[in-house]
Amino acid sequence: MSVGYLPSPSRGDWHLGPIPVRAYALCIVLGVIVAVWVANRRYRRAGGRAGVIIDVATWAVPLGLIGARAYSVLTDYELYFGGRRDWVNVFRVWDGGLGIPGAIAFGLAGAWLGCRRARVPLAPVAGAAAAAIAIGQAIGRCGNWFNQELYGRPSGLPWAVQVSPAHRLPGYESFATFQPAFLYEALWDLLVAGAVIWATRRFLLTGDQAFAFYVAAFAVGMFAVQTVRIDYSHHILGLRVDEWAAIAGFAVAAGYLYRTKRTRSRIPVPALAAAASADSGAEPGAGSRAQSGRDTA
């Protein structure tokens, strides 16, 4: 064990009478709440209509959770099906096992549905949510510190995380400290949030471009984190499934940014949703600021 290390919490759950309270689930919930709050703040500051982000979140959050769980189950299906596995564990999301790629894909679909019902363009909402989602992910990743689920190779670095014997992977029982993959990803998510805000202002990105930039930046960090992980994963052509997901996400996002590179927001940043304001009965001038739902940051 290294002289300096990051200790893991002695426990990850508590009981309020018969009700179990799990730190992992609390971190996920807190991440969602903060992400919605930040997105709503950015959307409103740009002139967006009050209540839109909450309405969209009622669709995006549940579908994002379903997508996150579905991705985790499909990529690690042997943990839930076959042999003596209990398929009911598929629904035990509070124990861990949420895949960010699935959350992004399904969450975006939910946001699209929410925007259609609210009759607002998707791009301003996506632009407001891009940095907010990254912040929420950083908070949610802290839950892996409590359940000691997401760590990498054995390490003697001062910031290595101590993993209790009960949570060490087979073959690594003699090691006590490991690379804190959860911490790397959380810190990267915070950097992504800052990068999205900076790039949106610097390059006058539209809302859809800001979201694509977020996906591309997150994919880079996701790929890097996967290279240090030692937990079992299916491999395709020598790469972990999550590495391929990161490559696919980066390719799609980068391709979209390239295809729309000549499009720039005509609204002073951080204006996001004048079109939505016009829809709510704001002064005529506000509606003309956007010209289209893609003029957003």
C-alpha positions as CSV (number, residue, x, y, z in Angstrom):
1,M,0.0,0.0,0.0
2,S,1.2,3.5,-0.8
3,V,2.1,5.9,2.0
4,G,-0.6,8.3,0.9
5,Y,-3.9,7.1,-0.6
6,L,-7.6,8.0,-0.9
7,P,-9.5,5.9,1.6
8,S,-12.9,4.5,0.6
9,P,-15.9,5.1,2.8
10,S,-16.4,2.4,5.5
11,R,-20.0,1.9,4.3
12,G,-22.1,2.9,1.3
13,D,-25.6,2.5,2.8
14,W,-27.6,3.3,5.9
15,H,-31.1,2.4,7.1
16,L,-33.9,4.8,8.1
17,G,-35.9,2.2,9.9
18,P,-36.7,-0.5,7.3
19,I,-35.8,1.8,4.4
20,P,-32.3,1.4,3.0
21,V,-30.5,4.6,1.9
22,R,-27.6,4.0,-0.5
23,A,-25.0,6.6,-1.2
24,Y,-24.7,5.6,-4.8
25,A,-28.3,6.3,-5.5
26,L,-28.1,9.6,-3.5
27,C,-25.2,10.7,-5.7
28,I,-27.2,9.9,-8.9
29,V,-30.2,11.8,-7.6
30,L,-28.2,14.7,-6.5
31,G,-26.4,14.8,-9.9
32,V,-29.8,14.9,-11.7
33,I,-31.1,17.7,-9.4
34,V,-28.0,19.8,-9.9
35,A,-28.0,19.2,-13.7
36,V,-31.6,20.2,-14.0
37,W,-31.0,23.3,-11.9
38,V,-28.0,24.4,-13.9
39,A,-29.7,23.8,-17.2
40,N,-32.8,25.7,-16.1
41,R,-30.7,28.6,-14.9
42,R,-28.8,28.8,-18.2
43,Y,-32.0,28.5,-20.2
44,R,-33.8,31.2,-18.2
45,R,-30.8,33.6,-18.3
46,A,-31.0,33.4,-22.1
47,G,-34.6,34.3,-22.2
48,G,-36.2,30.9,-22.2
49,R,-39.6,30.3,-20.8
50,A,-40.0,29.3,-17.2
51,G,-40.9,25.6,-16.6
52,V,-39.6,24.3,-20.0
53,I,-36.5,22.6,-18.5
54,I,-38.6,20.9,-15.8
55,D,-41.1,19.7,-18.4
56,V,-38.4,18.4,-20.6
57,A,-36.6,16.7,-17.7
58,T,-39.7,14.7,-16.8
59,W,-39.2,12.9,-20.1
60,A,-35.4,13.0,-20.4
61,V,-34.5,11.9,-16.9
62,P,-36.6,8.7,-16.8
63,L,-35.7,7.7,-20.3
64,G,-32.0,8.5,-19.6
65,L,-32.1,6.2,-16.6
66,I,-33.7,3.4,-18.6
67,G,-31.1,3.9,-21.3
68,A,-28.3,3.8,-18.8
69,R,-29.5,0.6,-17.3
70,A,-30.3,-1.0,-20.6
71,Y,-26.7,-0.3,-21.9
72,S,-25.2,-1.7,-18.7
73,V,-27.3,-4.9,-18.9
74,L,-26.7,-5.5,-22.6
75,T,-22.9,-5.0,-22.3
76,D,-22.7,-7.2,-19.1
77,Y,-25.6,-9.5,-19.7
78,E,-23.8,-12.5,-18.1
79,L,-24.2,-10.7,-14.7
80,Y,-28.0,-11.0,-15.0
81,F,-28.9,-14.0,-17.1
82,G,-27.9,-17.6,-17.2
83,G,-26.7,-20.1,-14.6
84,R,-27.8,-19.1,-11.2
85,R,-28.2,-15.5,-12.0
86,D,-31.4,-13.7,-10.9
87,W,-32.8,-11.6,-13.7
88,V,-34.7,-9.5,-11.2
89,N,-31.3,-7.8,-10.4
90,V,-31.8,-6.0,-13.7
91,F,-34.1,-3.6,-11.8
92,R,-31.7,-3.0,-8.9
93,V,-30.3,0.2,-10.3
94,W,-29.4,1.4,-6.8
95,D,-26.7,-1.2,-6.5
96,G,-24.8,0.3,-9.5
97,G,-24.5,-0.5,-13.1
98,L,-25.5,2.6,-15.2
99,G,-23.9,3.2,-18.6
100,I,-23.4,6.8,-19.6
101,P,-23.7,6.1,-23.4
102,G,-27.2,4.7,-23.0
103,A,-28.1,7.6,-20.7
104,I,-27.0,10.2,-23.3
105,A,-28.8,8.5,-26.2
106,F,-32.1,7.8,-24.4
107,G,-32.0,11.1,-22.5
108,L,-31.6,13.0,-25.8
109,A,-34.6,11.1,-27.2
110,G,-36.6,12.0,-24.1
111,A,-35.6,15.6,-24.4
112,W,-36.8,15.6,-28.0
113,L,-40.2,14.2,-26.9
114,G,-40.3,16.7,-24.1
115,C,-39.6,19.6,-26.4
116,R,-42.2,18.5,-28.9
117,R,-44.8,18.4,-26.1
118,A,-43.7,21.8,-24.8
119,R,-43.6,23.2,-28.4
120,V,-40.1,24.5,-28.1
121,P,-37.0,23.8,-30.3
122,L,-34.7,21.1,-29.0
123,A,-31.4,22.9,-29.8
124,P,-31.7,25.7,-27.2
125,V,-32.6,23.1,-24.5
126,A,-29.7,20.9,-25.6
127,G,-27.3,23.8,-25.5
128,A,-28.4,24.8,-22.0
129,A,-28.2,21.2,-20.8
130,A,-24.8,20.3,-22.3
131,A,-22.6,21.7,-19.5
132,A,-25.2,20.9,-16.9
133,I,-25.2,17.2,-17.8
134,A,-21.4,17.0,-17.5
135,I,-21.6,18.5,-14.0
136,G,-24.4,16.1,-13.0
137,Q,-22.2,13.2,-14.3
138,A,-19.3,14.3,-12.1
139,I,-21.5,14.3,-9.0
140,G,-23.0,10.9,-9.9
141,R,-19.6,9.4,-10.4
142,C,-18.8,10.1,-6.8
143,G,-21.3,7.3,-6.0
144,N,-18.7,4.8,-7.3
145,W,-16.4,5.9,-4.4
146,F,-19.0,4.5,-2.0
147,N,-19.7,1.3,-3.8
148,Q,-16.1,0.8,-4.7
149,E,-17.1,-0.3,-8.2
150,L,-15.1,1.8,-10.7
151,Y,-11.3,1.5,-10.3
152,G,-8.3,0.7,-12.4
153,R,-5.0,-1.1,-12.1
154,P,-3.1,-1.4,-8.8
155,S,-1.3,1.8,-8.0
156,G,1.0,3.3,-5.4
157,L,0.2,6.9,-6.4
158,P,-0.7,9.3,-3.6
159,W,-4.2,9.6,-5.0
160,A,-4.8,5.9,-5.4
161,V,-8.0,4.7,-3.9
162,Q,-8.1,2.0,-1.2
163,V,-10.4,-0.8,-2.0
164,S,-11.6,-3.2,0.7
165,P,-11.0,-6.9,0.3
166,A,-14.7,-7.6,-0.3
167,H,-14.6,-5.4,-3.4
168,R,-11.3,-6.4,-4.9
169,L,-11.5,-8.3,-8.2
170,P,-10.4,-11.9,-8.5
171,G,-6.6,-12.0,-9.0
172,Y,-6.1,-8.7,-7.3
173,E,-6.8,-9.7,-3.7
174,S,-3.2,-9.0,-2.6
175,F,-3.4,-5.3,-3.7
176,A,-4.9,-2.6,-1.6
177,T,-4.8,0.6,-3.6
178,F,-5.9,1.1,-7.2
179,Q,-6.2,3.8,-9.8
180,P,-9.4,5.8,-9.0
181,A,-11.0,5.6,-12.4
182,F,-14.2,7.2,-11.0
183,L,-12.3,10.2,-9.8
184,Y,-10.6,10.6,-13.2
185,E,-13.9,10.6,-15.0
186,A,-15.5,13.0,-12.5
187,L,-12.7,15.5,-12.9
188,W,-12.8,15.1,-16.7
189,D,-16.6,15.8,-16.6
190,L,-16.0,19.0,-14.8
191,L,-13.4,20.0,-17.3
192,V,-15.8,19.1,-20.1
193,A,-18.4,21.4,-18.5
194,G,-16.0,24.3,-18.5
195,A,-14.8,23.5,-22.0
196,V,-18.4,23.5,-23.3
197,I,-19.1,26.9,-21.8
198,W,-15.8,28.3,-23.2
199,A,-16.2,26.9,-26.7
200,T,-19.8,28.1,-26.9
201,R,-18.7,31.6,-26.2
202,R,-15.5,31.5,-28.1
203,F,-16.8,30.0,-31.3
204,L,-20.5,31.1,-31.1
205,L,-21.7,27.5,-31.2
206,T,-25.4,26.8,-31.7
207,G,-27.2,24.7,-29.1
208,D,-27.0,21.5,-31.1
209,Q,-23.3,22.2,-31.7
210,A,-22.7,22.8,-28.0
211,F,-24.3,19.4,-27.2
212,A,-22.2,17.7,-29.9
213,F,-19.1,19.3,-28.5
214,Y,-20.0,17.9,-25.1
215,V,-20.5,14.4,-26.5
216,A,-17.2,14.5,-28.3
217,A,-15.2,15.8,-25.3
218,F,-16.8,13.3,-22.9
219,A,-16.0,10.5,-25.3
220,V,-12.3,11.3,-25.2
221,G,-12.3,11.1,-21.4
222,M,-14.4,8.0,-21.4
223,F,-12.0,6.2,-23.7
224,A,-9.0,7.2,-21.6
225,V,-10.6,6.0,-18.4
226,Q,-11.4,2.7,-20.0
227,T,-7.7,2.1,-20.7
228,V,-6.9,1.9,-16.9
229,R,-9.9,-0.3,-15.9
230,I,-9.3,-3.9,-14.9
231,D,-12.9,-5.1,-14.4
232,Y,-14.2,-7.7,-16.8
233,S,-15.6,-6.4,-20.1
234,H,-16.4,-8.0,-23.5
235,H,-13.8,-7.1,-26.1
236,I,-14.1,-6.6,-29.8
237,L,-11.0,-6.5,-31.8
238,G,-8.9,-6.0,-28.7
239,L,-10.9,-3.1,-27.3
240,R,-13.4,-3.0,-24.5
241,V,-17.1,-2.4,-25.5
242,D,-17.1,0.9,-23.8
243,E,-14.0,2.0,-25.8
244,W,-15.9,1.3,-29.0
245,A,-18.9,3.2,-27.6
246,A,-16.6,6.2,-26.9
247,I,-15.1,6.0,-30.5
248,A,-18.6,5.8,-32.0
249,G,-19.8,8.7,-29.9
250,F,-16.8,10.8,-30.8
251,A,-17.1,10.0,-34.5
252,V,-20.8,10.9,-34.6
253,A,-20.4,14.2,-32.6
254,A,-17.2,15.2,-34.5
255,G,-19.0,14.5,-37.8
256,Y,-21.9,16.6,-36.8
257,L,-19.7,19.5,-35.8
258,Y,-17.8,19.2,-39.1
259,R,-21.1,19.1,-41.1
260,T,-22.4,22.2,-39.3
261,K,-19.1,24.1,-39.1
262,R,-20.3,27.1,-41.1
263,T,-23.3,27.6,-38.8
264,R,-22.8,30.0,-36.0
265,S,-25.1,31.5,-33.4
266,R,-26.3,35.0,-34.3
267,I,-27.3,35.6,-30.7
268,P,-24.9,37.2,-28.1
269,V,-23.8,34.4,-25.8
270,P,-25.3,33.1,-23.5
271,A,-28.6,33.7,-25.1
272,L,-30.4,30.4,-25.7
273,A,-34.0,30.4,-26.3
274,A,-35.6,33.6,-27.7
275,A,-37.8,31.4,-29.9
276,A,-39.2,29.9,-26.7
277,S,-39.7,33.3,-25.2
278,A,-41.7,34.4,-28.3
279,D,-43.8,31.3,-28.0
280,S,-44.7,32.3,-24.4
281,G,-45.8,35.7,-25.5
282,A,-42.7,37.8,-25.0
283,E,-42.2,41.0,-27.0
284,P,-41.9,40.6,-30.8
285,G,-38.3,41.6,-30.7
286,A,-37.3,38.7,-28.6
287,G,-38.7,36.2,-31.0
288,S,-36.8,37.7,-33.9
289,R,-33.4,37.3,-32.1
290,A,-33.2,33.6,-32.7
291,Q,-34.4,33.3,-36.3
292,S,-34.4,29.5,-35.7
293,G,-34.2,27.0,-32.9
294,R,-30.5,26.4,-33.6
295,D,-29.3,29.9,-32.7
296,T,-28.4,28.9,-29.2
297,A,-25.4,28.5,-26.9
